[in-house]
Amino acid sequence: MPPLNGLKAFEAAARYESFTRAAEELCVTQGAVSHQVKALEAELGLKLFNRERQRLAITQAGRDYLVVVRDAFDRIAQGTDRLLQRQSGGALAVSVSPNFAAKWLVHRLGRFAATHPQIDLRVSAQPHHVDFAREDIDLAIRHGDGNFPGLHVTRLCTEELFPVCSPKLVAGRNPLRLPSDLSRHTLIHVNDRKGWSQWLQSVGVEGVASSRGPVLDQASMAIDAAVDGQGVALSRTALVAWDLIGGRLVRPFDIAMTASFGYWIVCSKAAAKLPKIEAFTEWLLAEAAEDARLLKQLKSKSRRSTARLNAAR
């Protein structure tokens, strides 16, 4: 194969029939272009140009070779475009937990599709942590402490653990104003009854039996039960953000426990800079930031309402 720089110099010089204009396009000196073309001619054993006074004239051999070189360059350019398009668009396989899919991601997918129509998003909801080396997954959202060795890791959000319920329970026949009022309401548990027990202990609430209430094996089920008014669920910030912002759930009191785990965006280090990975990551972070802003507004509004209520008493 002849040197690529020589081929580039020849193609540009042949197109312009000028070493000077070819040099301007390639951002090199006129002498460099002339030298590269001469070296190519020497390697091929053919004369590609006739140097005539102030004019450069391509030979017949040069014209024949130009057809081949241009075709090769065009095919390289087209292949590069297709490759870059696949990196910035095309299919993007994402793995998330069933709970995160149901309560955070699914409601927002229309917004992502509207802003990134070139990306074919494919979401897989599965409870296990994927192996990027063995599974056809580009990116995952994992719940944990952020320690995922060998992977590119970005924090999606921090979380707190707090009670949520339907608005109708707060002002119902057994109002929820203080944590002690939980004794008159059904507690909804996830997996076991340890969560409520730990939360009540951490906030110093006594007299509330954490051993009662249904136990569900999915956080999304517990949240939906709370939305339906079946009791009070203990949940993490990310999973209830959509329902809190939409008014389907409320926080009966402003008491929370810091969650030890959070949600993280993870992918292989090699894939982290792919345009479609960066686009989806930026969108996830923007959505999480907007949630945080709206939840902060809700908390401020709730505090003002509580202050007015206490003043009226």
C-alpha positions in Angstrom: 0.0 0.0 0.0 1.3 3.5 -0.9 1.5 6.0 2.0 -1.8 7.6 2.9 -0.3 11.1 3.0 0.9 10.7 -0.5 -2.5 9.6 -1.7 -4.2 12.5 0.0 -1.7 15.0 -1.5 -2.2 13.5 -4.9 -6.0 13.5 -4.8 -6.1 17.1 -3.6 -3.5 18.3 -6.2 -5.3 16.5 -8.9 -8.7 18.0 -8.0 -7.3 21.5 -8.0 -4.5 20.9 -10.5 -2.5 23.0 -8.1 0.0 22.1 -5.3 -0.6 25.5 -3.7 -4.4 25.0 -3.3 -3.9 21.4 -2.2 -1.5 22.6 0.5 -4.1 25.1 1.7 -6.8 22.4 2.0 -4.5 20.0 3.8 -3.0 22.7 6.0 0.6 21.9 5.0 3.2 23.8 2.9 3.2 23.7 -0.9 6.7 22.1 -0.7 5.3 19.3 1.5 2.6 18.5 -1.1 5.1 18.5 -3.9 7.4 16.2 -2.0 4.7 13.7 -1.1 3.5 13.6 -4.7 7.0 13.0 -6.0 7.5 10.2 -3.4 4.3 8.6 -4.6 5.4 8.8 -8.2 8.7 7.3 -7.3 7.0 4.4 -5.5 4.5 3.7 -8.3 7.1 4.2 -11.1 4.7 6.5 -12.9 4.5 10.2 -13.7 1.2 11.5 -12.3 1.7 15.2 -13.2 3.4 17.3 -15.8 5.0 20.4 -14.3 4.6 23.0 -17.1 5.9 26.5 -16.1 3.1 28.0 -14.0 0.7 25.1 -14.5 0.3 21.6 -13.1 -1.2 19.2 -15.6 -2.4 15.7 -14.7 -1.2 12.8 -16.9 -3.5 10.1 -18.3 -2.0 7.7 -15.7 -2.8 10.2 -13.1 -6.4 10.5 -14.3 -6.8 6.7 -14.2 -5.3 6.5 -10.7 -7.5 9.4 -9.5 -10.6 7.4 -10.2 -9.3 4.6 -7.9 -8.1 6.9 -5.1 -11.4 8.9 -5.1 -13.5 5.8 -4.9 -11.4 4.5 -2.0 -11.6 7.8 -0.1 -15.4 8.0 -0.8 -15.9 4.5 0.6 -13.8 5.3 3.7 -15.9 8.5 4.3 -19.2 6.7 3.9 -18.0 3.9 6.2 -16.9 6.4 8.8 -20.2 8.3 8.6 -22.1 5.0 9.2 -19.8 4.1 12.1 -20.3 7.5 13.8 -24.1 7.4 13.2 -24.2 4.0 15.0 -22.2 5.5 17.9 -24.4 8.6 18.2 -27.7 6.8 17.4 -28.9 3.3 16.7 -29.8 0.8 19.4 -29.0 1.6 23.1 -29.6 -1.4 25.4 -30.2 -0.3 29.0 -30.6 -2.6 32.1 -32.5 -1.3 35.1 -34.3 -2.9 38.1 -38.0 -3.7 37.7 -38.8 -1.1 40.5 -36.7 1.6 38.9 -38.3 0.9 35.5 -41.8 1.0 36.8 -41.6 4.0 39.1 -39.0 6.2 37.6 -38.0 5.4 34.0 -41.1 4.4 32.1 -43.0 7.6 32.7 -40.3 9.7 31.1 -39.3 7.7 28.0 -41.5 9.9 25.8 -39.4 12.9 26.6 -36.2 11.1 25.8 -37.6 9.9 22.5 -38.7 13.4 21.6 -35.2 14.9 22.1 -33.2 11.9 20.7 -35.2 10.3 17.9 -32.1 8.8 16.4 -31.5 6.5 19.4 -33.4 3.3 19.5 -33.8 2.7 23.3 -34.2 -0.8 24.5 -34.9 -1.2 28.2 -34.5 -4.5 30.0 -36.0 -4.7 33.6 -34.1 -7.4 35.5 -33.2 -7.7 39.2 -29.6 -9.0 38.7 -26.6 -6.9 38.0 -25.5 -7.3 34.4 -22.1 -8.5 33.2 -21.1 -6.1 30.5 -18.5 -8.5 29.2 -21.0 -11.3 28.7 -24.4 -9.6 28.1 -25.5 -7.3 25.2 -26.1 -4.3 27.5 -24.6 -0.8 26.9 -25.6 0.9 30.1 -27.2 0.0 33.5 -28.7 1.8 36.4 -27.8 0.1 39.6 -28.7 0.6 43.2 -25.8 0.4 45.6 -23.0 2.3 47.3 -21.2 3.2 44.0 -18.5 0.6 44.4 -18.5 -1.1 41.0 -14.9 -2.0 40.2 -13.7 -1.8 36.6 -16.7 0.2 35.4 -17.4 3.9 34.6 -19.7 5.1 37.4 -21.8 8.3 37.7 -24.0 9.1 40.6 -27.6 9.6 39.5 -29.1 10.7 42.8 -28.8 10.6 46.5 -31.7 9.2 48.5 -33.6 9.4 51.8 -36.1 7.0 53.3 -39.4 8.4 54.5 -43.1 7.5 54.8 -45.6 8.4 52.0 -49.3 8.0 51.7 -52.3 9.1 49.7 -53.4 12.7 50.4 -56.8 11.4 51.5 -55.2 9.7 54.5 -53.6 12.8 55.8 -56.8 14.6 56.3 -59.0 11.6 56.8 -60.8 10.3 59.8 -57.5 9.4 61.5 -55.3 12.4 60.5 -51.5 11.9 60.0 -49.8 14.8 61.6 -47.1 13.2 63.8 -45.2 9.9 63.5 -47.0 8.6 66.5 -50.2 8.8 64.4 -48.9 5.9 62.4 -50.2 3.6 65.1 -53.7 4.1 63.7 -52.7 3.3 60.1 -51.7 0.2 58.1 -48.0 0.0 57.5 -47.0 -1.4 54.1 -43.7 -3.4 54.1 -41.3 -4.4 51.4 -39.7 -7.9 51.6 -39.7 -7.9 55.4 -40.7 -5.7 58.3 -37.1 -4.6 59.1 -37.4 -1.3 57.1 -40.2 0.2 59.2 -38.7 -1.0 62.4 -35.3 0.6 61.6 -37.0 3.8 60.5 -39.1 4.2 63.6 -36.1 3.5 65.8 -33.9 6.0 63.9 -36.4 8.9 64.3 -37.2 8.0 67.9 -40.8 7.0 67.5 -42.3 4.6 70.1 -45.7 3.0 70.4 -46.0 2.1 66.7 -46.1 -1.7 66.1 -44.0 -2.4 63.0 -45.0 -6.1 63.1 -48.3 -5.4 61.4 -49.4 -4.7 57.8 -48.9 -6.6 54.5 -45.5 -7.5 53.2 -44.9 -7.1 49.4 -41.9 -8.3 47.5 -41.5 -5.2 45.2 -41.1 -1.6 46.2 -43.3 -0.6 43.2 -46.2 -2.6 44.6 -45.9 -1.0 48.0 -45.9 2.5 46.4 -48.9 1.7 44.2 -50.8 0.4 47.3 -50.0 3.7 49.1 -51.3 5.6 46.1 -54.5 3.6 46.3 -54.9 4.6 50.0 -54.3 1.2 51.4 -51.8 2.4 54.0 -48.5 4.2 54.6 -45.4 2.9 52.7 -41.8 3.6 53.5 -40.0 4.4 50.3 -36.8 5.9 48.8 -36.7 9.3 47.1 -36.2 8.3 43.5 -39.0 5.7 43.4 -41.7 8.0 44.8 -40.6 11.3 43.1 -43.0 10.9 40.2 -46.0 10.3 42.4 -45.0 13.0 44.9 -44.6 15.6 42.1 -47.9 14.5 40.5 -49.7 14.8 43.8 -50.7 11.1 44.1 -48.6 10.8 47.2 -47.6 13.1 50.0 -45.2 13.1 52.8 -47.3 13.2 56.0 -44.4 14.6 58.0 -41.0 16.1 57.2 -38.9 13.4 58.8 -36.5 11.2 56.8 -33.6 8.8 57.3 -30.6 9.0 55.0 -30.4 6.0 52.7 -27.1 4.1 52.7 -27.5 3.3 49.0 -28.3 5.4 45.9 -28.8 5.0 42.2 -25.7 5.0 39.9 -25.3 5.0 36.1 -22.7 2.4 35.1 -21.2 1.3 31.8 -17.9 -0.1 30.6 -15.0 2.3 30.6 -14.6 1.8 26.9 -18.2 2.8 26.1 -18.4 5.8 28.4 -17.5 8.3 25.7 -19.8 7.0 23.0 -22.2 9.8 21.9 -25.3 7.8 22.5 -24.1 6.8 26.0 -23.2 10.4 26.8 -26.6 11.6 25.5 -28.6 9.1 27.6 -26.4 9.8 30.7 -26.9 13.6 30.4 -30.7 13.1 30.0 -30.8 10.9 33.1 -28.9 13.5 35.1 -31.1 16.3 33.9 -34.3 14.4 34.9 -32.9 13.6 38.3 -31.9 17.3 38.8 -35.4 18.4 37.8 -36.9 15.9 40.3 -34.7 17.3 43.1 -35.7 20.9 42.2 -39.5 20.1 42.2 -39.2 18.0 45.4 -37.5 20.9 47.1 -40.3 23.2 46.1 -42.9 20.7 47.5 -41.0 20.5 50.8 -40.9 24.3 51.1 -44.6 24.5 50.3 -45.5 21.8 52.8 -43.5 23.6 55.5 -45.3 26.9 54.9 -48.7 25.1 55.0 -47.7 23.4 58.3 -46.6 26.7 59.8 -49.9 28.4 58.8 -51.9 25.4 60.3 -50.0 25.6 63.6 -50.4 29.3 63.8 -54.2 28.9 63.3 -54.3 26.5 66.2 
